């Protein structure tokens, strides 16, 4: 899965950004199979051969868009990890989740491509793309879970792999609920204002922090 494209990255930055914006929009609106290179180049006012020169084919363009999106997501996560070093685990998860909500608001087309990958089985390279996303998330979460365990913030009997899985799936579904109607379980997350999102998030994190059981025994 290519992450570097010297030919494309050497063109005028404004033109490069316009191509990325149009490609992201096209894949977000139409998925892969119905996406049209002709529509893209017509909106851009460039020759069709230019895109093929840069990316080889439509799948090459999608792969580049995906790699670019992953890089964009990694940057704020890295910053949060540094800024919250030493903070309580769920304080860090709160920052991560809100950063995810900010990313969705700022880059809705990128998130829609992710949703299409998630729910459309015939999306090309779907398995590789989703595996990359989950691996990126898991690697990040493993580091902060490990730090939390070393700081005594979690029970000593907690399985770190299960903790990462729980946090990853919970945050992912929470963000889906913010972005997609009917996935929020009547919590009114979809289209909610920031205050509502933060209130619901705090309630969810309180449940994760304290657990659901009415007993204290873990036998």
N, C-alpha and C positions, 0 to 999 in steps of 0.2 A: 504494500500500500504506500504509494509515493507521498512524501511530505515535503519534497523540495522540487521546484521547477524553475531552473535558472532562466530559461528563455522567457517565461511569463513574468518572473520577478524582476527582470531587467527592463521591462517596458515602463512607460510613463506611469507614475503612481496613481494619478487621477483616472487614467484609462483602466488600470488594473483594478481599482476599487469599483469602477462602474461595471466591469465584467463580473466581478464577484457578487455585487449587489443583484444584478440581473439573473445570474445563474442561480443564486440562492432563492430568489423570488420564484423562478420558474420551477425548480424542484419542489419548493414548498407548496406551490399552487397545484401542481400536476403530478407529483411523484416522479419516478424515473421513467417508466415506459411511455407515459403520455407527455413528458416534457419534450419541448420542441426547440432544437438548435436554431431553426429558422426564426421562431418567435424571438429568441434571444438576440440574434444578430440584427433583426429588423428594428428592435427597440434600441439597440446599441449603435446602429448605423455603421457596422463594420462588415467585412467580408466573412462569409462562413468559413472559408479556409483558414482564417486567422485563429479561430478557436481550435480547429483540428491541428494547426501548427503548434499551438501551446500545449494542448492536452491529448492529442491523438484521436480521441473519440469522446462520446458523451459520458461513458463510464469514467474515463480519465478525468473529465471535468468534475464529476460527482465526487470522485476520490479526493481531488484537490480541495473542493469545497468542504468536505468532511474533515480533512486534516487541518484546514484553516480554522474551522469551528472548534475543534478540540484544543488547538493552541490558544484560541481566544478564551476558552473556559479555564484552562490551566492557570493563566496569569492571575486572575483574582483569587483563586484558591491558594496559590503560593503566597500571595500577599497576606491573606487571612491567616494562614498557618504561622507566618512570622509574627504578625501583629498580636496573635492570641496565645503565643507561646507561654505556657504556665497557667493559662486559664482553665477553669473547670470544663470538663468534656462537653456538657450540654450547652454551655455558653458558646463554645466553638461551633457546635452543630447548629445553633441558632444563627450565628453569623453566616455559616455556609449556606443554610437554607434561604436566608434572605438575599444572599448574593445570587443564588439561583433564580429567585423571583425577579431580581433586578435584571439578570441576564435575559430572561424570557421577555420582559417588558422592552428591553433595549434591542433585542434581536429575535423578534417573534417568528420570522421566516426560518431561521436556523432551528428553533425549537420545533416548528411544524415538520421540518424534515426528519428530526429525531422521532417524532410521533408516527410519521408514516413508516419509518424503518421498524418501529416497535409493533405496529398493528397490521402491516401489509407483508404477508409472507413471501410474496414474489418480488420484493425489493432486491435488486442485485447486490451481492456481497453483504447481505443483511447480517448473516452470522458474524462475519469478520468485523463489521462496523459496530454491532452491539457488544461484541466481546471486547473491543477496544475501549468503548465507553465505560463498560462495567469494570474493566481492569484499571483504567485511569482512576475511577472513583474509589475502587477497593484499595489501591495502593495509597491513595491520600488518606482514606479513613483508617487503614491499618496503622499508619504512623501516629495519628492522634489517639487512637485507642490504646496503642502500646504506651504512649506517654501518660495517658490517664491511668493505666494499670500500674505503671512504675511510680506514679504519684499517690497511689492508694485511693483513687477516686472510684474504682470499681471493685466489686467482690472478687476475692482471689480465685473463686471457682468459675468465674465467667470464661467461656470459650471465646477467645478473641475473634476467631473466624465467624462464629455465630453473631457476635456483637456487630462486626462489620456488615454482615449480611442484613441484620435487622435495621441498622442505621441507614444503609444504602437504599433498601427497599422502601423504608418509611419516608425518607426525604424525597425519593423519586416520585412516589405516589402523591405526596403532599403537593409537589410542584405540578404534577399532572392535573391535580384537582383545581389548582389556581388557573391553569391554562385551558382546560377542557370542560365543557358543560356536562353535568350528570355524573361526574366522577367524584364529587365532593361529599357524597353521603348526607345530603341535607345540611351541611355545615356552611353553605353559602360562601364558599371560597372562590368560586369562579366569578371573575370580574369584581372581586371585593376590593375595598380600599386598603391602604397600608395598615391602618389601625386594626381592622378586622383580621387581616392576614397574620399580624404579629400576635394578636390575642389568641387565635386558633393555634398558632405555632407554639406559643407558650403552654397552652393546655396540653398539646400533644407531647411536648418535652417533659412536662410534669409527670405524665403517665409513664413515659419511658424511664424517667429518673426514679420514680417510686414503685413502679410495677402495678399490676392489676389485682394481684392476690390480696385477700383480706387477712392472710396469715403471714407470719414472719419466718416460718420454717422452710428450709430448702431441701429437706430430706426426701 
